[in-house]
Amino acid sequence: MDSLQPTLLNAMLITCFIRYEIDPFQREAFRTYAEAWGRIIPRCGGHLVGYFLPSEGTNDEAWGLIAFDSLAAYEAYRARLRADSEGRANFEWAQQQRFIVRERRTFTEAVTGTLWRPAQPAAANAPEARP
């Protein structure tokens, strides 16, 4: 288990799940936008779980996941983000380029015992009898 994982299991209770509808012809612009958040989000206090581009199937849906220990921590992060010059510039660039058609945010709560579960060997995946 990665050394960060136990900390995340205990601390990151809330995840902001951002669903983006993107212009599929501007996929690389979204990639550049997401890569910039890779620098900005941690600096402003969010734990960046990751940004994800479509690979197979639907070509216009991307996601960003950012974890926080509480909604109050998220609000403090948002205030720091508004004050961050690179963050403001990234938002403005996205508006100018119009590669994001729609953005929706949902806040999710982690289910205890389901995070960072590694794959098991095939033999360990045999069905078990339920009580």
C-alpha positions in Angstrom: 0.0 0.0 0.0 1.3 3.4 -0.9 2.4 5.5 2.1 -0.2 8.2 1.3 -3.1 5.7 1.2 -3.6 5.2 5.0 -3.7 9.0 5.4 -6.2 9.3 2.7 -8.4 6.5 4.1 -8.7 8.5 7.4 -8.7 12.1 6.1 -10.4 12.4 2.7 -14.0 12.0 3.5 -15.6 14.2 0.8 -14.8 14.0 -2.9 -15.9 16.6 -5.4 -16.8 14.6 -8.5 -16.8 17.0 -11.5 -18.4 15.7 -14.7 -17.4 17.7 -17.8 -19.1 17.6 -21.2 -16.3 18.5 -23.5 -16.0 19.4 -27.2 -14.5 16.1 -28.5 -12.6 18.0 -31.2 -10.8 19.9 -28.4 -9.7 17.0 -26.4 -6.1 18.1 -26.2 -7.1 21.5 -25.0 -8.9 19.8 -22.1 -5.8 17.7 -21.4 -3.8 21.0 -21.1 -6.4 22.4 -18.8 -6.4 19.3 -16.6 -2.6 19.2 -16.5 -2.6 22.8 -15.2 -4.9 21.7 -12.4 -2.3 19.1 -11.5 -0.1 22.0 -10.2 -2.8 24.3 -9.0 -5.2 22.1 -7.0 -2.6 20.6 -4.5 -1.1 24.1 -4.0 -4.5 25.4 -3.0 -5.2 22.6 -0.6 -7.2 20.0 -2.5 -6.1 16.4 -2.9 -6.2 15.8 -6.6 -7.4 12.2 -7.2 -7.1 12.8 -10.9 -8.6 14.0 -14.2 -9.8 11.5 -16.7 -10.4 11.9 -20.5 -12.6 9.6 -22.5 -10.8 6.6 -24.0 -13.5 4.2 -25.4 -17.2 4.8 -25.9 -18.5 8.2 -25.2 -16.1 10.8 -26.5 -17.4 14.0 -24.9 -17.4 13.1 -21.2 -14.4 13.8 -18.9 -14.1 13.8 -15.1 -12.1 15.4 -12.3 -12.0 14.1 -8.7 -10.7 16.2 -5.9 -10.8 15.0 -2.2 -11.2 17.0 1.0 -11.5 16.1 4.7 -14.7 18.2 5.0 -17.0 20.6 3.1 -15.4 23.4 5.2 -12.0 22.4 3.8 -13.5 22.5 0.3 -14.8 26.1 1.0 -11.3 27.2 2.2 -9.8 25.6 -1.0 -12.3 27.5 -3.2 -11.2 30.8 -1.5 -7.5 30.0 -2.1 -8.3 29.0 -5.7 -10.0 32.3 -6.4 -6.9 34.1 -5.2 -4.5 31.9 -7.2 -3.4 33.7 -10.4 -2.6 30.5 -12.3 -6.0 29.1 -11.3 -7.8 32.3 -12.5 -5.8 32.2 -15.8 -6.8 28.5 -16.3 -10.5 29.2 -15.8 -10.3 32.2 -18.2 -8.4 30.3 -20.9 -11.1 27.5 -20.7 -13.8 30.1 -21.2 -12.0 31.7 -24.2 -11.4 28.3 -25.9 -14.8 26.9 -25.2 -13.8 23.3 -24.9 -16.0 22.7 -21.9 -19.6 22.6 -22.9 -21.1 21.9 -19.4 -19.7 21.2 -16.0 -21.6 19.5 -13.1 -20.3 19.0 -9.5 -21.4 16.3 -7.1 -20.0 15.8 -3.6 -19.6 12.2 -2.7 -18.8 10.5 0.6 -16.3 7.5 0.7 -17.7 4.2 1.8 -15.5 2.7 4.6 -13.7 -0.4 3.5 -13.9 0.3 -0.3 -10.9 2.6 -0.9 -7.5 1.4 -2.1 -8.6 -2.3 -2.4 -5.9 -4.0 -4.5 -6.7 -6.7 -7.0 -6.5 -10.3 -5.7 -5.2 -13.4 -7.5 -7.8 -15.2 -9.6 -8.0 -18.1 -7.0 -8.9 -15.6 -4.3 -11.8 -14.4 -6.4 -13.8 -17.7 -6.2 -17.4 -17.2 -5.0 -17.9 -17.5 -1.3 -21.0 -18.8 0.5 -23.0 -15.9 2.0 -24.4 -16.3 5.5 
